[in-house]
Amino acid sequence: MFQAFHFPYHMCFLYTNNLTVLELPTIYPTEYMFENHSDGVVNKTHVYANVTRKIMSEVSGIKLSDKTLKHAVDFDTRMRKKPETKKLF
């Protein structure tokens, strides 16, 4: 655990001098979670992921985002694309 945390910690330290690390307990999937937090989702993996996201969002104070990696890649591709110039003559 420490070795995996060591590199990101030092990289974050280069950009900020205020870093808060929150350690959360391990979240285990339970039948209670699947019955009460399914929100119409049938796949248990998705239910577990959504519950984990919500807990992390509440503890950290960061808003939830429903954007996928595809949205982020599409946005990044559009932003990096050079504008097309049209020749007048």
Helices and strands as residue ranges (DSSP letters): H 2-15, H 31-36, H 44-60, H 69-80
